[in-house]
Amino acid sequence: MVRELEAVFENGVLRPLEPLRLAEKQRVRVTITDADAPAPKKIVRGFPEQEWLIAHQREYPGQWLALDGHTLLSHGPDAHAVRDEARRKGFDQPLMVHVPEEEPWPFQF
């Protein structure tokens, strides 16, 4: 997961200005940009899960999918089993999506 936040450098330590949901001693990668520097232009795109669904949902008709970003964590006909498998893999709140048996739209992506 990628998050952007502000921090203050005090006494040799970076202190985030908002709470972080990290495990104790969890390793992370940090990129430092001066807050006064102009923000880099970002390419506006959809959410990774949306991009994955557009590309792959037709492969899973009638199934539940558990997604995290571009990663399919689990799939199958039973939502609870799919969610539980994703949780066993360490993803407490995956995006859960049900793919209809038939496409409900008259257009294609």
Buried (B, 14 or more C-beta within 10 A) or exposed (E): EEEEEEBEEEEEEEEEEEEEEEEEEEEEEEEEEEEEEEEEEEEEEEEBBEEBBEEBBEEBEEBBBBBBBEBBBBBBEEBEBBBEBBBEEEBEEBBBBEBEEEEEEEEEE
